[in-house]
Amino acid sequence: MIQRKSVNLVLITCHDLGRYLGCYGIDTVRTPHIDALAQQGVKFTQSFAAAPQCSPARAAMTTGRHPHCTGVLGLTHGRFAWDLTDEQLTLPQYLSGQGYQTVLAGLHHEANRTARLGFDQRLASCPGHDFAGVTCMDIADKVQSFIHAQDATDKPFYLQVGLFEPHRDPASVTGFPEGLHYDQQQVTLPDYLSDTLEVRAEFDAFSDCVQLADAAVGRIVKALDDSGQMGNTLVVFTSDHGIPFPRAKCTLFDPGLEVPLIMAGPMLEALEKRNYHGLTSMIDLLPTVCDLLGLAIPSSVQGVSHAQVLEQSTSVPVRDELYAQMTYHDYYDPLRCIRTDRYKLIVSFEATRAWMDPTQQWDHQSSVHLTLEKAGLRHPPLRLYDLESDPLEQNNLADDASYATVRHELGSKLLEMMRQTDDPVLFGMPVSPAHREAVSLLTQTSDDTAAMREKSKIVEVLP
């Protein structure tokens, strides 16, 4: 009998990976270790990020709440400086209160300050978001050492492993960090991108990074096996959002929201079905993990647990729809969507470009297929897609009278969710930390100037 509350938890997150993995149908990329984990555990086939960009998506995962409810409406590093509000309960904070030793290894991007997340310890620490040359293999080495140092009598641990790869590196010639390359390696291009030499070159470098990240995951899993901890550990593998290419990351199209989600642990070993097809939002990660570990779900959580369906105690679908959003990334681009198994409604609250460019390059290498809308076009206010007949989300049905009922039903549900959760976008443009900083400095400059003028007046009247 498994003592659920003594089971360790290891959460491994890649940066910008999407579902570009062998076990998700990309047979040109070599990811044997992640594929093996999927064979050993449960693979979620319809898992989607709560946001198509880094910090809001990660904030949603660690709190189990919609991004706009966490305080993280944009990136957390540098001048962006968004941060979790004081009342947010993070996964490491909660598990620490449940008797877990909580450890962060490598990257986090869900808070402005590491201390805000509530970890007891950090491995492979580094200054800044850019990670100062620390590779996923460096992090895996640190994790290996930590795992081998644990004793069976120790209290259970929560180990959160954040890998930078395969995020882009603007300073690199290829656009990506150095990865693991195989001879005669081929690439698989998504249908929404043009098939050009430039696009293939970028996907070759991207694939190398994915393969290196897979090697790091393999090293971590091997350490769990070799130390005898694997049989008492729930391992979760995922990514923050979709791949870092045009019309994917920073959009609410499926390629921006698709993430892998794989769970392997002692409570899942007896399952007959290894693929879980239920619609899953990543705000569901925290409640599902808590359920699997035998822990109560915090009352602040807005996500739902899929544990009962995974353990086959019920066959009732957990979700009929999920929600996703973007507010700020490089700039203000407020988007909200609702997605069901078949339909998606996207609402744009500004007439910004049709999609934000995520490539971090002045000289773009990857381009969208000629049949699809270009970034230079503007968002329509509403976009409705039939995902069954139009998986590339090309044909906007928002003005099609035959879909009026679908548009009304989805729009009503989305508006109700936004109202119930006090989504600030309903009331206009939320003020960013960068804006507040600029106003503060401007005010300070003005006050300093006024003070200098007063001082000069005093000097002038002195005898």
C-alpha positions, 0 to 999 in steps of 0.5 A: 500500500502506497503511503501517499503523503510520503511520496516525493514529487519531481517536476521537470519543466522545459522552456518553450518546448511545446509538444516537439517530442517523439512521444507526441508524434515528432519522429525526427527528434530523438527524445528516448528518455522522455518517450520512455517516461511516457511509456512508463506513466501517463501521457496527457494528449490534450494539455494546454498552457494557461498562457502562451508565454513564460511567466504568466503560464508558470505563475498559473502552474504554481498557483493553480489559478488563471494568470490574471488572478496571480498578479503576473500579467507579463514577464517577471524579469528586468524592467517587466517586473511583474510579480505574484501578489502577496496572497498567492499560495505557490506549490512549494509553499504549500508542500513545505507546509505539508512537511516536504523539503522543497528544492529549486534546481535551475530556472524559475520564471514565475516570480520577480524574486526567487524568495517569493516562491518559498523554496527551502533550498536552491541548486544550480543558482545563477544571476538573472533570467538568462542563466549565465551559461548554465546548461541543462546538463549542469543542472542535471548534475546538481540534481543527481548529487542531491538525489543520491544524498537523500536518505529513505528516512528523510522527509519527502522532497519536492524537487522543481527542475527548470531547464532553459533549453530549448528557449532561444538565445539571441546571442547565438549564431543559430538562434538557440543554445548549443544542443545535441546533434546527430548525423543525418538528422531530419526535421519536422516542420509545422504546417503553418510555417514555410518550408524554406532553408532558413526555417529548416536551419532553425528547426535543426538547431531547435531539435538539437536543444530539445535532444540535449534537454532529453539527455538531461531528463534521462540523467535525472530519471537515472539518478532516481532509479539508481538511488532507489527513489523512483518507486517512491516518486511522482515524476511530472514532465511538462513545458511552460507553453508552445514552441518559439516560432511565429504563430505559436508562442505569444498567440492563442492558436493551439501551437502557442498553448500546446504543452506536453504533460507526462506523469509517472509514479507508484500510484499510476503503475497499475493503469491500463490506459497510458494516454489520457485524452481529457481536456486539461488546463495547466492550472489543473496541475497543482490540484491533480498532483495534490490529489495523487499525493493524498493531500487536500487541494488548497481552497485558492485553486481555480483548477480542477483535479484529474486524479480520479479519472487517471485512477479510473474511479470515474469516467466522467470528463473533468472539463468541457472547456478551458481558458487561456490568455495573454496580456503583456509580453513584449508589449500590451496585447490583451487576448482571451480565449475559450477552447472546447474539444471542437471549437475555440473563440479568441477575443482581442481587446486591442487592434494590435498585430495579428500575432506577436513575433516571439523569435527575438531577432531583427533578421527573421529566419522563420516565416509563416506559410503564405496561405496564413495571415501575416503579423502585419495584419490586425487582430479582428475583435473575434475569431471562431474556429472549428478545430475539427475541420480547421486544425490550423485555425485559418478560417474565422467563422465569427461572422458566419450566421450558421455558427452564431449559436456556438459563438454566443455560447462560448462568448457567454461562458468566457465573459462570465469567467472573466467577470467572476474572476475580476479580469482587469482587461474588462476595465481597460489597460492594466498599469504595468510595473514598467509604467509605474517605475517611469512615473515614479522616476519622472516624479522624482526628477520633477521633485528634485528640480523643484527642490533645486530651484527653491535652493537657488532662490535661497542662495540668491537672497543671502547677503 
